[in-house]
Amino acid sequence: MWVEVVCGLVIYKLFRLWVAGEDDELDDKYESNVHFVVAEKIEKIYGGKVYVGLRIPDDDNGERRNVDMVLVSKGKEVMVMTVKNLHGFVEVGDDRSWICRSKDGSRERHPDPVMEMRQQVSTLESYLEKRGAVLPSGYLKGRVVLPNPSCKTSQSISVHPEVIGFDKWNELRPDFRAGFSNWVKDAFRGSKGDLQNETIQKLHFILGTAPMWDRLELRSGRHVLGEFIEFKGKSADMQKLRNLKRSKVNRFIIQKSTVFGFLGGSEHVVQYSLRDYRSEGSSASELKEITVHNKTELIFQPMNSKKSMKFKLSKISSLILSA
C-alpha cells in the first residue's frame, strides 16, 4: 500500500512539473498577472473598460512611462490606477520612499507609489491632449491600489486619500457598489465639466491604440506583460515563422493538433492574424495558420525583468503584440 502511495505522489509531482513548470517560476518572480485580476474585478463591479499595460511616451525624458491601468467607466469617469503587489508591513521612509518589512526582518525599498501615480496621470493627460482628447482641468485622477492580503500599511499610508489598501479593496463585491462608488466619487469631487459621448468614444479609441506591453496569456489563465523576443525550434519550423514579425502580425493563438501532446508526438497549430492599420482588430475569419513541432518555444521578456523566459507552446493560449 505504501509503495502505491509513494508512486502516486511521484507521478503527481511529475505531472505538476510538466503542467505548471513555467507558471510556478512566474508566480515567484513576475507579478503582472495581478494587474489583470484587479482590472477584471473593477470591470465586473463598476462597468466600463479597463486598459492594462500601457506604455505612454513621456516627452520629458524621451522614453515611455508605464501606466498600469486606466479605467473609463460607464459613468464617464476616467482614472489612472497604479497597482502595487506589496507584502509585509509598509511604512514611509525619510526620503518619502515606501519601505516593506518582511517577517524575516528583511527590508525592501520602493519609490513613492503616490508620486509615481501622479507622474503617470500627468504623462497620460499630455498624451491624450496631443491625440485630440482634451479633458477638463483636474478631471483625470489617480489611485494607488494595494491588493495583496499580506500587505499591512502604516497609519500615514492607510489614511492617504489616494491609496486604496487591501481592507478597502477586499470590501468590493459585485453586489457592493456603494463602497467602490464612494472612493471613485471622492476622486472626482471638485472636478468641473462633464465629458460628452464623442469625447468618451475618442478616449476609447486612443487608449485602445496606444503603445502597450505585449500580452502573453497562458493556458492556466495567467497573464504576463512584457516583450516578445522570438520563436525557437527546428530549422524547418523557423523557416515558417521567420516572416511573422510584429510589423505584420498582431496576434497569435496556439492550438494543439492532437490530444496526446504529453507523449511527445504532437504538433501545434499557430494561428495568427495580420495587422490591419486601417481598422482596429481582426476578425476570426481572417486567421491564418501554420503547423510546427511541439518542442517549439517562445522567448518572452517579462516587464521589469532583465531576464527572458522560455515558454513551451503547450503552455500558451495566445499572444497579443503591440504595434
N, C-alpha and C positions, 0 to 999 in steps of 0.2 A: 504493500500500500504506500509506504513512504517513498519507494522508488518512483511510483506513478506520480505522487505529488511533486517530487523534485523535478521529474521530467516535464511535468506540466508547467512548472514555474520557469524552467529554462526555455521552453517553447514560447511562453508568454513574453519573456524578456526579449527574445529574438524577434518576435512579431512586433513588439513595440519599437524596437530599434529600427526595423525595416519600415514601419509605417510612419513613425514620428521623429526620425533622426534629426533632420534639419529644424523641425519645429521646436524640439527641446532646446537646441542651441539658440534658436531665435528668441525663445522666452527668456533665456538667461542674458542675452546681450542686446537685443534690439526691441524697442518699445513702441514703434509706430502703430502697432495694432490697436493700442489704447485710443488713438485718435478716432478710429472708425467705430469703436464701441461707444465713445462719447457722442459722436455725430449721429449714430443710429438712434440712441436714446433721445436726443434732442429733437430729431425729426418726428419720432413717434409721439412725443409729448406735445411739442409746440407747433408742429407742422412746418411747411415751407421747405427750404432746401439748404443743406449744409455743404459747402465746398471745402474739401480736405486737401492738405498738402500743397498749397500754393507757393510759388517762388517768384515774388514780385520784384521787378527791377528797382533798385534803390539808387537814385541819381547822386546822392551824397557821397557814396563810396564806389560807385560804378559796378557794384555787384548785385546779387539777388538776395533779398531778405525772405527767410521762411515765414510764412503765415500759416499757423496750424490749421485753422478753420474759420470760415466766415458764414454766419447764419443770415439768410434772407427769409424772414418769416412771412406767414400769411397776413400778419398784422402790419406788414410793411416796415418792420424794424430791420436794421442791419447791424450786426455785431461781430466783432473780431473776438475769437476765443483762443487763448494760449493754454495748452494742456500740459501739465507737468505731472508726470507719474512718480512723484517723490515718495519716499518712505522713511520711517523713523520720526524723531522729533525735530521739527524745523523751527528755527529762530532766525532773527535778523542780526547780521554781524555789524561791526563798527563801520564797515565800508558800504553798508546797505545790501550786501550780498546775502543770500539765504544759505544757512548752514544746516545740513542734515546730520543728526547724530544717531547712529545705529545702536542697537543693544550691546554690541560687542565693543562699543566705545570709539569706533572709527568715525571720522568726520569727513563730510563731502561738501564742498563749497560750490554754489551755483550763482551766476549773475542774477541780479534782481529781476524776477519774472514780471513784476508790475511795470518796470521801466521798459523791459523787452516788449511787453504787450503794447505799451503806448507808442513805441517806435514802429511796431507793426501797423498800428492804426494810422499813424502819420504817413508811412510809406504807401499803404493801400489807398488812402484818401488822395494822395498826389497822383497815383497811377489811374484811379478811376476818373479823375478830372481830365487827365491827358487823353483818355479814351472817350471823353464826351459825356460822362456821368457826374455832374456837379451836384453834390449833396449840400443841404443847408448847413451852415456853420455849426459845428458841435454835434452834428447828428450822428456821425459814426462813433460808436463807443466800443469798449472792450472789457473783457473779464478774464481772469486767470482761474482755471478750473483745476482742482486737486482731487482726482477721482480715486486715488489709492486708499483702501481702508486702513492701511498701516501708517498713514500719514497723520501725525498729530502736530498741530501748529501752536506757536506761542500766542499770547493774547494780542500782541501788536499785529500779527498776521490774521488771526481769526476775526478780528473786528474790522479789518480793512474792507471798505465798501466795494473794492474792485476784485476781491478774492472770494472764490466760491470753494470753501473747504469741503472735506468729504461728508461731514454731517449734513450740510445743505444739499450737496449733490445726491446723497443717499435718500433724501426725502422725496425726490422727484419720482413720480409714478404716472403711468398713463391716465389714471383717474384722479391725479392730484395736480391739477393745472394751476391752482392758486399760488402755491409756493414758487413755481417756476415763473409765473407771470410777474410776481412781486419783484424778483431781482432783475427781470428784464425791464419792467416798467421803471424801476428805480434808476436803471442805467440811462433811460431816455427822458427822465424827469428834467424838465427845463429845456429840452430840445425844441427848437422852433421849426415850423413848417411841416408839411405832410407830403410824402412822395407820391407822385402821380403814377398811374399804371404804366405809362410809357417809360418812366424812369426805372421802375421795377423790372420791366422786361429788358431794358438796356443793361441793368445790373446783372441779370441772369446770363445774358449773352457775354458780357465782358468777363465775368468770373468763370463761366464755362469754357472760355477760350484763352484764359490767362495761362502763363507758364506754370507748370506744376511738376512735382516729382513723378517719376514713373511709378506705377502701382502694380505690385505683384500680388495676386490672390492665390492662396494655397487651397488644396482640397480640404484641409482641416477647417477652413473658414477664416483663417488668419490672413491679415494683410500686411504687406511690407512696402514702405515708401523708400525710394532710393533711385538708383540709376542702372538701367540695363546696360551690360557691357558687351556680351557676345554669347553665341552658342558654341559648345564644344562637343565634338563627337567624331564619328568615322568620316573619312575624306569624302565619300560619296554623299553623305548627308550634308556636309559643309558646302558642297557644290550646289545643293538645292537651296540652302539657307543663306548663301552669301549675299544675295541681292535683296534680302528682306531687311532693309535698313529703316531707321525711324523716319527718314525723309519720305519714304514711300508707304510705310505701314503704320497704322495707329493702334492695332490690337491683335493679340494672339489668343487663341483658345486651344487648349490642349485636350485631346481625347484619346483614350486607349482604343486600339483596334481589336484587341482580344480581351477576354475576361480573366485570363490566367497569366497576367503580366509578371507576377512574382516568381514564376518558373523560369523567367529569363528568355522566353521565346517570343515576346510580343513586340509589336511596333506601336508607334504613336502617330496619330493624325494631328498635324499642326495646322489649324485653320487660322486664316488671317484676313483682315480687311484693309484694303488700300486706303491711304489717306486722301480725303477729298477736301481741298482747300476752298471749294466753292460753297460747301454746305457743312453743317455741324453733324458729326456722327456718320454712321454707315449702317445700312440695313442688313439683316441676316441673309437676305438673298444675294448679297454681294460678297459673301465669304468665299475665299478660295482655299485650297488645302494642298498639303504635301504630306508624304509619309516618311518618317525617319525611324531609325533603330531606337529601341527602348533605352539604350545606355546614353543617349544624347543628353547633355546637361546644359543648363542655363547659368551664366555667370552674372551675378547681380551685386551691386554695392549698396548696402542699406544706408539710409540717411544718417548723417552724423557719425559715420564709421569710416575708418581708413582702410578697413579690410573687406575684401569682396567675399561673397559666399557662392558655393556651387549648389544648385538645386536640380535634382532629378526631375525630368518631365513628368514622371508618375506622381509627383507631389504637387504639381502646379495645375491650377484651374484656368487662369487667364493672366495676361499681362497687357496693361494699357500703357502706351508710350506717349510721352509729351511731345509736342511739336518741336 
